[in-house]
């Protein structure tokens, strides 16, 4: 058998691939959390602007 180390090389390759995937998962989780927080903050700002705008529209309609 000339291909004695084929299994070992494939195992090493898979270990590297799995390590990269684990790193991506760790990074992805933190960025997802940060993104969710920033999206929530944007929505709060939009809601606040909408609340502030409603009374202004009411006074403009009376004039």
CHARMM-style PDB file with segment names, atoms N, HN, CA, C and O in Angstrom:
ATOM      1  N   UNK     1       0.836  -1.179   0.000  1.00  0.00      PROA
ATOM      2  CA  UNK     1       0.000   0.000   0.000  1.00  0.00      PROA
ATOM      3  C   UNK     1       0.885   1.249   0.000  1.00  0.00      PROA
ATOM      4  O   UNK     1       1.666   1.475   0.925  1.00  0.00      PROA
ATOM      5  N   UNK     2       0.751   2.023  -1.017  1.00  0.00      PROA
ATOM      6  HN  UNK     2       0.117   1.840  -1.768  1.00  0.00      PROA
ATOM      7  CA  UNK     2       1.550   3.229  -1.155  1.00  0.00      PROA
ATOM      8  C   UNK     2       0.905   4.422  -0.463  1.00  0.00      PROA
ATOM      9  O   UNK     2       1.560   5.441  -0.244  1.00  0.00      PROA
ATOM     10  N   UNK     3      -0.374   4.304  -0.116  1.00  0.00      PROA
ATOM     11  HN  UNK     3      -0.907   3.477  -0.294  1.00  0.00      PROA
ATOM     12  CA  UNK     3      -1.088   5.450   0.459  1.00  0.00      PROA
ATOM     13  C   UNK     3      -1.331   5.247   1.950  1.00  0.00      PROA
ATOM     14  O   UNK     3      -2.472   5.312   2.405  1.00  0.00      PROA
ATOM     15  N   UNK     4      -0.305   5.010   2.688  1.00  0.00      PROA
ATOM     16  HN  UNK     4       0.623   4.957   2.318  1.00  0.00      PROA
ATOM     17  CA  UNK     4      -0.440   4.723   4.110  1.00  0.00      PROA
ATOM     18  C   UNK     4      -0.813   5.933   4.948  1.00  0.00      PROA
ATOM     19  O   UNK     4      -1.492   5.791   5.965  1.00  0.00      PROA
ATOM     20  N   UNK     5      -0.382   7.119   4.544  1.00  0.00      PROA
ATOM     21  HN  UNK     5       0.170   7.234   3.718  1.00  0.00      PROA
ATOM     22  CA  UNK     5      -0.654   8.301   5.363  1.00  0.00      PROA
ATOM     23  C   UNK     5      -1.844   9.115   4.833  1.00  0.00      PROA
ATOM     24  O   UNK     5      -2.074  10.233   5.294  1.00  0.00      PROA
ATOM     25  N   UNK     6      -2.579   8.585   3.899  1.00  0.00      PROA
ATOM     26  HN  UNK     6      -2.392   7.677   3.525  1.00  0.00      PROA
ATOM     27  CA  UNK     6      -3.718   9.311   3.327  1.00  0.00      PROA
ATOM     28  C   UNK     6      -4.774   9.608   4.399  1.00  0.00      PROA
ATOM     29  O   UNK     6      -5.318  10.711   4.460  1.00  0.00      PROA
ATOM     30  N   UNK     7      -5.049   8.626   5.225  1.00  0.00      PROA
ATOM     31  HN  UNK     7      -4.607   7.731   5.175  1.00  0.00      PROA
ATOM     32  CA  UNK     7      -6.050   8.804   6.281  1.00  0.00      PROA
ATOM     33  C   UNK     7      -5.605   9.874   7.269  1.00  0.00      PROA
ATOM     34  O   UNK     7      -6.406  10.700   7.708  1.00  0.00      PROA
ATOM     35  N   UNK     8      -4.327   9.852   7.614  1.00  0.00      PROA
ATOM     36  HN  UNK     8      -3.676   9.180   7.258  1.00  0.00      PROA
ATOM     37  CA  UNK     8      -3.818  10.828   8.574  1.00  0.00      PROA
ATOM     38  C   UNK     8      -3.857  12.243   8.003  1.00  0.00      PROA
ATOM     39  O   UNK     8      -4.205  13.187   8.712  1.00  0.00      PROA
ATOM     40  N   UNK     9      -3.505  12.397   6.739  1.00  0.00      PROA
ATOM     41  HN  UNK     9      -3.222  11.630   6.163  1.00  0.00      PROA
ATOM     42  CA  UNK     9      -3.545  13.720   6.111  1.00  0.00      PROA
ATOM     43  C   UNK     9      -4.981  14.234   6.017  1.00  0.00      PROA
ATOM     44  O   UNK     9      -5.235  15.419   6.238  1.00  0.00      PROA
ATOM     45  N   UNK    10      -5.911  13.351   5.693  1.00  0.00      PROA
ATOM     46  HN  UNK    10      -5.705  12.389   5.513  1.00  0.00      PROA
ATOM     47  CA  UNK    10      -7.319  13.751   5.623  1.00  0.00      PROA
ATOM     48  C   UNK    10      -7.818  14.179   7.002  1.00  0.00      PROA
ATOM     49  O   UNK    10      -8.583  15.137   7.115  1.00  0.00      PROA
ATOM     50  N   UNK    11      -7.391  13.479   8.044  1.00  0.00      PROA
ATOM     51  HN  UNK    11      -6.769  12.701   7.952  1.00  0.00      PROA
ATOM     52  CA  UNK    11      -7.785  13.828   9.409  1.00  0.00      PROA
ATOM     53  C   UNK    11      -7.253  15.208   9.789  1.00  0.00      PROA
ATOM     54  O   UNK    11      -7.974  16.010  10.383  1.00  0.00      PROA
ATOM     55  N   UNK    12      -5.997  15.488   9.447  1.00  0.00      PROA
ATOM     56  HN  UNK    12      -5.412  14.837   8.964  1.00  0.00      PROA
ATOM     57  CA  UNK    12      -5.413  16.795   9.735  1.00  0.00      PROA
ATOM     58  C   UNK    12      -6.155  17.901   8.994  1.00  0.00      PROA
ATOM     59  O   UNK    12      -6.412  18.971   9.547  1.00  0.00      PROA
ATOM     60  N   UNK    13      -6.491  17.633   7.755  1.00  0.00      PROA
ATOM     61  HN  UNK    13      -6.282  16.764   7.306  1.00  0.00      PROA
ATOM     62  CA  UNK    13      -7.218  18.619   6.949  1.00  0.00      PROA
ATOM     63  C   UNK    13      -8.581  18.919   7.572  1.00  0.00      PROA
ATOM     64  O   UNK    13      -8.994  20.076   7.655  1.00  0.00      PROA
ATOM     65  N   UNK    14      -9.272  17.870   8.006  1.00  0.00      PROA
ATOM     66  HN  UNK    14      -8.937  16.930   7.938  1.00  0.00      PROA
ATOM     67  CA  UNK    14     -10.583  18.058   8.624  1.00  0.00      PROA
ATOM     68  C   UNK    14     -10.482  18.802   9.947  1.00  0.00      PROA
ATOM     69  O   UNK    14     -11.366  19.591  10.283  1.00  0.00      PROA
ATOM     70  N   UNK    15      -9.418  18.560  10.698  1.00  0.00      PROA
ATOM     71  HN  UNK    15      -8.700  17.920  10.425  1.00  0.00      PROA
ATOM     72  CA  UNK    15      -9.232  19.277  11.956  1.00  0.00      PROA
ATOM     73  C   UNK    15      -9.055  20.770  11.703  1.00  0.00      PROA
ATOM     74  O   UNK    15      -9.616  21.594  12.425  1.00  0.00      PROA
ATOM     75  N   UNK    16      -8.282  21.119  10.688  1.00  0.00      PROA
ATOM     76  HN  UNK    16      -7.825  20.450  10.102  1.00  0.00      PROA
ATOM     77  CA  UNK    16      -8.087  22.529  10.349  1.00  0.00      PROA
ATOM     78  C   UNK    16      -9.408  23.165   9.929  1.00  0.00      PROA
ATOM     79  O   UNK    16      -9.729  24.281  10.337  1.00  0.00      PROA
ATOM     80  N   UNK    17     -10.167  22.444   9.111  1.00  0.00      PROA
ATOM     81  HN  UNK    17      -9.907  21.537   8.780  1.00  0.00      PROA
ATOM     82  CA  UNK    17     -11.448  22.958   8.638  1.00  0.00      PROA
ATOM     83  C   UNK    17     -12.406  23.173   9.804  1.00  0.00      PROA
ATOM     84  O   UNK    17     -13.082  24.199   9.876  1.00  0.00      PROA
ATOM     85  N   UNK    18     -12.462  22.213  10.708  1.00  0.00      PROA
ATOM     86  HN  UNK    18     -11.912  21.379  10.650  1.00  0.00      PROA
ATOM     87  CA  UNK    18     -13.346  22.341  11.865  1.00  0.00      PROA
ATOM     88  C   UNK    18     -12.917  23.490  12.776  1.00  0.00      PROA
ATOM     89  O   UNK    18     -13.762  24.176  13.351  1.00  0.00      PROA
ATOM     90  N   UNK    19     -11.620  23.700  12.906  1.00  0.00      PROA
ATOM     91  HN  UNK    19     -10.933  23.143  12.439  1.00  0.00      PROA
ATOM     92  CA  UNK    19     -11.126  24.798  13.733  1.00  0.00      PROA
ATOM     93  C   UNK    19     -11.552  26.139  13.141  1.00  0.00      PROA
ATOM     94  O   UNK    19     -11.940  27.045  13.878  1.00  0.00      PROA
ATOM     95  N   UNK    20     -11.482  26.270  11.828  1.00  0.00      PROA
ATOM     96  HN  UNK    20     -11.166  25.534  11.229  1.00  0.00      PROA
ATOM     97  CA  UNK    20     -11.914  27.510  11.174  1.00  0.00      PROA
ATOM     98  C   UNK    20     -13.406  27.730  11.366  1.00  0.00      PROA
ATOM     99  O   UNK    20     -13.840  28.854  11.614  1.00  0.00      PROA
ATOM    100  N   UNK    21     -14.193  26.669  11.254  1.00  0.00      PROA
ATOM    101  HN  UNK    21     -13.840  25.755  11.053  1.00  0.00      PROA
ATOM    102  CA  UNK    21     -15.639  26.791  11.430  1.00  0.00      PROA
ATOM    103  C   UNK    21     -15.981  27.197  12.856  1.00  0.00      PROA
ATOM    104  O   UNK    21     -16.879  28.014  13.063  1.00  0.00      PROA
ATOM    105  N   UNK    22     -15.289  26.647  13.831  1.00  0.00      PROA
ATOM    106  HN  UNK    22     -14.560  25.983  13.663  1.00  0.00      PROA
ATOM    107  CA  UNK    22     -15.536  27.010  15.225  1.00  0.00      PROA
ATOM    108  C   UNK    22     -15.213  28.484  15.462  1.00  0.00      PROA
ATOM    109  O   UNK    22     -15.935  29.174  16.182  1.00  0.00      PROA
ATOM    110  N   UNK    23     -14.132  28.959  14.858  1.00  0.00      PROA
ATOM    111  HN  UNK    23     -13.546  28.399  14.274  1.00  0.00      PROA
ATOM    112  CA  UNK    23     -13.749  30.356  15.018  1.00  0.00      PROA
ATOM    113  C   UNK    23     -14.810  31.266  14.412  1.00  0.00      PROA
ATOM    114  O   UNK    23     -15.149  32.297  14.992  1.00  0.00      PROA
ATOM    115  N   UNK    24     -15.333  30.892  13.253  1.00  0.00      PROA
ATOM    116  HN  UNK    24     -15.057  30.055  12.781  1.00  0.00      PROA
ATOM    117  CA  UNK    24     -16.376  31.692  12.616  1.00  0.00      PROA
ATOM    118  C   UNK    24     -17.629  31.733  13.478  1.00  0.00      PROA
ATOM    119  O   UNK    24     -18.270  32.778  13.592  1.00  0.00      PROA
ATOM    120  N   UNK    25     -17.983  30.607  14.085  1.00  0.00      PROA
ATOM    121  HN  UNK    25     -17.462  29.758  13.993  1.00  0.00      PROA
ATOM    122  CA  UNK    25     -19.176  30.566  14.931  1.00  0.00      PROA
ATOM    123  C   UNK    25     -19.020  31.486  16.132  1.00  0.00      PROA
ATOM    124  O   UNK    25     -19.964  32.180  16.508  1.00  0.00      PROA
ATOM    125  N   UNK    26     -17.840  31.497  16.733  1.00  0.00      PROA
ATOM    126  HN  UNK    26     -17.073  30.933  16.428  1.00  0.00      PROA
ATOM    127  CA  UNK    26     -17.609  32.351  17.893  1.00  0.00      PROA
ATOM    128  C   UNK    26     -17.705  33.815  17.498  1.00  0.00      PROA
ATOM    129  O   UNK    26     -18.332  34.606  18.202  1.00  0.00      PROA
ATOM    130  N   UNK    27     -17.094  34.183  16.387  1.00  0.00      PROA
ATOM    131  HN  UNK    27     -16.584  33.541  15.815  1.00  0.00      PROA
ATOM    132  CA  UNK    27     -17.138  35.565  15.932  1.00  0.00      PROA
ATOM    133  C   UNK    27     -18.548  35.945  15.509  1.00  0.00      PROA
ATOM    134  O   UNK    27     -19.002  37.055  15.784  1.00  0.00      PROA
ATOM    135  N   UNK    28     -19.234  35.042  14.851  1.00  0.00      PROA
ATOM    136  HN  UNK    28     -18.865  34.140  14.627  1.00  0.00      PROA
ATOM    137  CA  UNK    28     -20.573  35.319  14.367  1.00  0.00      PROA
ATOM    138  C   UNK    28     -21.555  35.575  15.490  1.00  0.00      PROA
ATOM    139  O   UNK    28     -22.455  36.404  15.348  1.00  0.00      PROA
ATOM    140  N   UNK    29     -21.400  34.887  16.587  1.00  0.00      PROA
ATOM    141  HN  UNK    29     -20.670  34.214  16.702  1.00  0.00      PROA
ATOM    142  CA  UNK    29     -22.303  35.073  17.710  1.00  0.00      PROA
ATOM    143  C   UNK    29     -22.196  36.456  18.316  1.00  0.00      PROA
ATOM    144  O   UNK    29     -23.212  37.063  18.651  1.00  0.00      PROA
ATOM    145  N   UNK    30     -20.998  36.958  18.460  1.00  0.00      PROA
ATOM    146  HN  UNK    30     -20.172  36.465  18.187  1.00  0.00      PROA
ATOM    147  CA  UNK    30     -20.834  38.274  19.051  1.00  0.00      PROA
ATOM    148  C   UNK    30     -21.310  39.349  18.090  1.00  0.00      PROA
ATOM    149  O   UNK    30     -21.929  40.322  18.522  1.00  0.00      PROA
ATOM    150  N   UNK    31     -21.044  39.205  16.822  1.00  0.00      PROA
ATOM    151  HN  UNK    31     -20.541  38.415  16.471  1.00  0.00      PROA
ATOM    152  CA  UNK    31     -21.480  40.221  15.873  1.00  0.00      PROA
ATOM    153  C   UNK    31     -22.996  40.206  15.750  1.00  0.00      PROA
ATOM    154  O   UNK    31     -23.611  41.255  15.561  1.00  0.00      PROA
ATOM    155  N   UNK    32     -23.608  39.028  15.853  1.00  0.00      PROA
ATOM    156  HN  UNK    32     -23.108  38.175  16.007  1.00  0.00      PROA
ATOM    157  CA  UNK    32     -25.064  38.955  15.798  1.00  0.00      PROA
ATOM    158  C   UNK    32     -25.676  39.703  16.975  1.00  0.00      PROA
ATOM    159  O   UNK    32     -26.659  40.427  16.820  1.00  0.00      PROA
ATOM    160  N   UNK    33     -25.094  39.523  18.137  1.00  0.00      PROA
ATOM    161  HN  UNK    33     -24.295  38.935  18.263  1.00  0.00      PROA
ATOM    162  CA  UNK    33     -25.607  40.194  19.332  1.00  0.00      PROA
ATOM    163  C   UNK    33     -25.446  41.706  19.204  1.00  0.00      PROA
ATOM    164  O   UNK    33     -26.360  42.462  19.531  1.00  0.00      PROA
ATOM    165  N   UNK    34     -24.294  42.137  18.734  1.00  0.00      PROA
ATOM    166  HN  UNK    34     -23.551  41.523  18.468  1.00  0.00      PROA
ATOM    167  CA  UNK    34     -24.064  43.570  18.549  1.00  0.00      PROA
ATOM    168  C   UNK    34     -25.024  44.142  17.518  1.00  0.00      PROA
ATOM    169  O   UNK    34     -25.543  45.245  17.688  1.00  0.00      PROA
ATOM    170  N   UNK    35     -25.259  43.394  16.455  1.00  0.00      PROA
ATOM    171  HN  UNK    35     -24.838  42.497  16.317  1.00  0.00      PROA
ATOM    172  CA  UNK    35     -26.163  43.866  15.406  1.00  0.00      PROA
ATOM    173  C   UNK    35     -27.590  43.984  15.944  1.00  0.00      PROA
ATOM    174  O   UNK    35     -28.287  44.954  15.649  1.00  0.00      PROA
ATOM    175  N   UNK    36     -28.017  43.012  16.722  1.00  0.00      PROA
ATOM    176  HN  UNK    36     -27.450  42.224  16.963  1.00  0.00      PROA
ATOM    177  CA  UNK    36     -29.357  43.058  17.299  1.00  0.00      PROA
ATOM    178  C   UNK    36     -29.508  44.274  18.209  1.00  0.00      PROA
ATOM    179  O   UNK    36     -30.547  44.935  18.195  1.00  0.00      PROA
ATOM    180  N   UNK    37     -28.491  44.570  18.990  1.00  0.00      PROA
ATOM    181  HN  UNK    37     -27.647  44.034  19.002  1.00  0.00      PROA
ATOM    182  CA  UNK    37     -28.543  45.732  19.879  1.00  0.00      PROA
ATOM    183  C   UNK    37     -28.588  47.032  19.083  1.00  0.00      PROA
ATOM    184  O   UNK    37     -29.338  47.945  19.428  1.00  0.00      PROA
ATOM    185  N   UNK    38     -27.793  47.119  18.025  1.00  0.00      PROA
ATOM    186  HN  UNK    38     -27.184  46.377  17.745  1.00  0.00      PROA
ATOM    187  CA  UNK    38     -27.796  48.341  17.226  1.00  0.00      PROA
ATOM    188  C   UNK    38     -29.119  48.508  16.484  1.00  0.00      PROA
ATOM    189  O   UNK    38     -29.617  49.626  16.353  1.00  0.00      PROA
ATOM    190  N   UNK    39     -29.693  47.407  15.998  1.00  0.00      PROA
ATOM    191  HN  UNK    39     -29.289  46.498  16.104  1.00  0.00      PROA
ATOM    192  CA  UNK    39     -30.996  47.481  15.336  1.00  0.00      PROA
ATOM    193  C   UNK    39     -32.071  47.943  16.317  1.00  0.00      PROA
ATOM    194  O   UNK    39     -32.943  48.735  15.960  1.00  0.00      PROA
ATOM    195  N   UNK    40     -32.009  47.453  17.537  1.00  0.00      PROA
ATOM    196  HN  UNK    40     -31.300  46.809  17.827  1.00  0.00      PROA
ATOM    197  CA  UNK    40     -32.978  47.859  18.547  1.00  0.00      PROA
ATOM    198  C   UNK    40     -32.847  49.350  18.846  1.00  0.00      PROA
ATOM    199  O   UNK    40     -33.852  50.041  19.010  1.00  0.00      PROA
ATOM    200  N   UNK    41     -31.633  49.839  18.917  1.00  0.00      PROA
ATOM    201  HN  UNK    41     -30.816  49.278  18.784  1.00  0.00      PROA
ATOM    202  CA  UNK    41     -31.412  51.261  19.176  1.00  0.00      PROA
ATOM    203  C   UNK    41     -31.954  52.111  18.026  1.00  0.00      PROA
ATOM    204  O   UNK    41     -32.554  53.160  18.262  1.00  0.00      PROA
ATOM    205  N   UNK    42     -31.751  51.671  16.800  1.00  0.00      PROA
ATOM    206  HN  UNK    42     -31.263  50.819  16.608  1.00  0.00      PROA
ATOM    207  CA  UNK    42     -32.269  52.388  15.631  1.00  0.00      PROA
ATOM    208  C   UNK    42     -33.792  52.440  15.677  1.00  0.00      PROA
ATOM    209  O   UNK    42     -34.393  53.478  15.399  1.00  0.00      PROA
ATOM    210  N   UNK    43     -34.411  51.320  16.029  1.00  0.00      PROA
ATOM    211  HN  UNK    43     -33.922  50.477  16.255  1.00  0.00      PROA
ATOM    212  CA  UNK    43     -35.873  51.286  16.109  1.00  0.00      PROA
ATOM    213  C   UNK    43     -36.383  52.218  17.209  1.00  0.00      PROA
ATOM    214  O   UNK    43     -37.403  52.882  17.029  1.00  0.00      PROA
ATOM    215  N   UNK    44     -35.686  52.275  18.340  1.00  0.00      PROA
ATOM    216  HN  UNK    44     -34.857  51.735  18.486  1.00  0.00      PROA
ATOM    217  CA  UNK    44     -36.091  53.190  19.410  1.00  0.00      PROA
ATOM    218  C   UNK    44     -36.039  54.634  18.933  1.00  0.00      PROA
ATOM    219  O   UNK    44     -36.932  55.426  19.234  1.00  0.00      PROA
ATOM    220  N   UNK    45     -34.986  54.975  18.185  1.00  0.00      PROA
ATOM    221  HN  UNK    45     -34.260  54.332  17.941  1.00  0.00      PROA
ATOM    222  CA  UNK    45     -34.857  56.331  17.667  1.00  0.00      PROA
ATOM    223  C   UNK    45     -35.974  56.649  16.681  1.00  0.00      PROA
ATOM    224  O   UNK    45     -36.537  57.743  16.713  1.00  0.00      PROA
ATOM    225  N   UNK    46     -36.296  55.703  15.807  1.00  0.00      PROA
ATOM    226  HN  UNK    46     -35.839  54.814  15.781  1.00  0.00      PROA
ATOM    227  CA  UNK    46     -37.380  55.911  14.846  1.00  0.00      PROA
ATOM    228  C   UNK    46     -38.715  56.097  15.559  1.00  0.00      PROA
ATOM    229  O   UNK    46     -39.506  56.964  15.188  1.00  0.00      PROA
ATOM    230  N   UNK    47     -38.962  55.290  16.573  1.00  0.00      PROA
ATOM    231  HN  UNK    47     -38.319  54.586  16.875  1.00  0.00      PROA
ATOM    232  CA  UNK    47     -40.210  55.408  17.323  1.00  0.00      PROA
ATOM    233  C   UNK    47     -40.290  56.749  18.042  1.00  0.00      PROA
ATOM    234  O   UNK    47     -41.356  57.364  18.093  1.00  0.00      PROA
ATOM    235  N   UNK    48     -39.182  57.202  18.590  1.00  0.00      PROA
ATOM    236  HN  UNK    48     -38.317  56.703  18.548  1.00  0.00      PROA
ATOM    237  CA  UNK    48     -39.162  58.486  19.280  1.00  0.00      PROA
ATOM    238  C   UNK    48     -39.452  59.617  18.300  1.00  0.00      PROA
ATOM    239  O   UNK    48     -40.197  60.540  18.628  1.00  0.00      PROA
ATOM    240  N   UNK    49     -38.872  59.557  17.104  1.00  0.00      PROA
ATOM    241  HN  UNK    49     -38.267  58.807  16.838  1.00  0.00      PROA
ATOM    242  CA  UNK    49     -39.134  60.576  16.091  1.00  0.00      PROA
ATOM    243  C   UNK    49     -40.598  60.565  15.683  1.00  0.00      PROA
ATOM    244  O   UNK    49     -41.196  61.623  15.485  1.00  0.00      PROA
ATOM    245  N   UNK    50     -41.178  59.379  15.556  1.00  0.00      PROA
ATOM    246  HN  UNK    50     -40.692  58.520  15.717  1.00  0.00      PROA
ATOM    247  CA  UNK    50     -42.589  59.269  15.177  1.00  0.00      PROA
ATOM    248  C   UNK    50     -43.480  59.862  16.259  1.00  0.00      PROA
ATOM    249  O   UNK    50     -44.464  60.533  15.949  1.00  0.00      PROA
ATOM    250  N   UNK    51     -43.150  59.627  17.517  1.00  0.00      PROA
ATOM    251  HN  UNK    51     -42.350  59.082  17.769  1.00  0.00      PROA
ATOM    252  CA  UNK    51     -43.933  60.177  18.623  1.00  0.00      PROA
ATOM    253  C   UNK    51     -43.828  61.697  18.633  1.00  0.00      PROA
ATOM    254  O   UNK    51     -44.826  62.385  18.846  1.00  0.00      PROA
ATOM    255  N   UNK    52     -42.640  62.221  18.406  1.00  0.00      PROA
ATOM    256  HN  UNK    52     -41.829  61.662  18.232  1.00  0.00      PROA
ATOM    257  CA  UNK    52     -42.442  63.668  18.390  1.00  0.00      PROA
ATOM    258  C   UNK    52     -43.129  64.307  17.193  1.00  0.00      PROA
ATOM    259  O   UNK    52     -43.575  65.452  17.276  1.00  0.00      PROA
ATOM    260  N   UNK    53     -43.220  63.598  16.106  1.00  0.00      PROA
ATOM    261  HN  UNK    53     -42.858  62.668  16.039  1.00  0.00      PROA
ATOM    262  CA  UNK    53     -43.793  64.139  14.880  1.00  0.00      PROA
ATOM    263  C   UNK    53     -45.321  64.186  14.945  1.00  0.00      PROA
ATOM    264  O   UNK    53     -45.922  65.079  14.347  1.00  0.00      PROA
ATOM    265  N   UNK    54     -45.953  63.273  15.638  1.00  0.00      PROA
ATOM    266  HN  UNK    54     -45.464  62.548  16.123  1.00  0.00      PROA
ATOM    267  CA  UNK    54     -47.419  63.209  15.690  1.00  0.00      PROA
ATOM    268  C   UNK    54     -48.047  64.501  16.209  1.00  0.00      PROA
ATOM    269  O   UNK    54     -48.953  65.013  15.551  1.00  0.00      PROA
ATOM    270  N   UNK    55     -47.634  65.057  17.333  1.00  0.00      PROA
ATOM    271  HN  UNK    55     -46.898  64.641  17.868  1.00  0.00      PROA
ATOM    272  CA  UNK    55     -48.254  66.313  17.787  1.00  0.00      PROA
ATOM    273  C   UNK    55     -48.015  67.465  16.812  1.00  0.00      PROA
ATOM    274  O   UNK    55     -48.878  68.330  16.664  1.00  0.00      PROA
ATOM    275  N   UNK    56     -46.873  67.492  16.153  1.00  0.00      PROA
ATOM    276  HN  UNK    56     -46.171  66.790  16.273  1.00  0.00      PROA
ATOM    277  CA  UNK    56     -46.584  68.549  15.190  1.00  0.00      PROA
ATOM    278  C   UNK    56     -47.556  68.492  14.021  1.00  0.00      PROA
ATOM    279  O   UNK    56     -47.989  69.538  13.536  1.00  0.00      PROA
ATOM    280  N   UNK    57     -47.902  67.319  13.564  1.00  0.00      PROA
ATOM    281  HN  UNK    57     -47.550  66.470  13.958  1.00  0.00      PROA
ATOM    282  CA  UNK    57     -48.837  67.173  12.457  1.00  0.00      PROA
ATOM    283  C   UNK    57     -50.222  67.655  12.862  1.00  0.00      PROA
ATOM    284  O   UNK    57     -50.931  68.247  12.050  1.00  0.00      PROA
ATOM    285  N   UNK    58     -50.608  67.413  14.088  1.00  0.00      PROA
ATOM    286  HN  UNK    58     -50.032  66.931  14.748  1.00  0.00      PROA
ATOM    287  CA  UNK    58     -51.923  67.828  14.566  1.00  0.00      PROA
ATOM    288  C   UNK    58     -52.063  69.339  14.602  1.00  0.00      PROA
ATOM    289  O   UNK    58     -53.120  69.855  14.239  1.00  0.00      PROA
ATOM    290  N   UNK    59     -51.051  70.061  15.020  1.00  0.00      PROA
ATOM    291  HN  UNK    59     -50.192  69.643  15.315  1.00  0.00      PROA
ATOM    292  CA  UNK    59     -51.118  71.514  15.071  1.00  0.00      PROA
ATOM    293  C   UNK    59     -51.064  72.103  13.677  1.00  0.00      PROA
ATOM    294  O   UNK    59     -51.657  73.155  13.438  1.00  0.00      PROA
ATOM    295  N   UNK    60     -50.378  71.463  12.755  1.00  0.00      PROA
ATOM    296  HN  UNK    60     -49.896  70.609  12.950  1.00  0.00      PROA
ATOM    297  CA  UNK    60     -50.294  71.955  11.386  1.00  0.00      PROA
ATOM    298  C   UNK    60     -51.638  71.813  10.682  1.00  0.00      PROA
ATOM    299  O   UNK    60     -51.972  72.638   9.833  1.00  0.00      PROA
ATOM    300  N   UNK    61     -52.401  70.805  11.008  1.00  0.00      PROA
ATOM    301  HN  UNK    61     -52.129  70.134  11.698  1.00  0.00      PROA
ATOM    302  CA  UNK    61     -53.693  70.577  10.364  1.00  0.00      PROA
ATOM    303  C   UNK    61     -54.712  71.617  10.821  1.00  0.00      PROA
ATOM    304  O   UNK    61     -55.617  71.958  10.060  1.00  0.00      PROA
ATOM    305  N   UNK    62     -54.585  72.126  12.040  1.00  0.00      PROA
ATOM    306  HN  UNK    62     -53.849  71.849  12.658  1.00  0.00      PROA
ATOM    307  CA  UNK    62     -55.533  73.112  12.561  1.00  0.00      PROA
ATOM    308  C   UNK    62     -55.341  74.475  11.920  1.00  0.00      PROA
ATOM    309  O   UNK    62     -56.286  75.264  11.888  1.00  0.00      PROA
ATOM    310  N   UNK    63     -54.179  74.777  11.419  1.00  0.00      PROA
ATOM    311  HN  UNK    63     -53.412  74.136  11.445  1.00  0.00      PROA
ATOM    312  CA  UNK    63     -53.909  76.106  10.859  1.00  0.00      PROA
ATOM    313  C   UNK    63     -54.471  76.302   9.508  1.00  0.00      PROA
ATOM    314  OT1 UNK    63     -54.316  77.374   8.924  1.00  0.00      PROA
TER     315      UNK     63
END
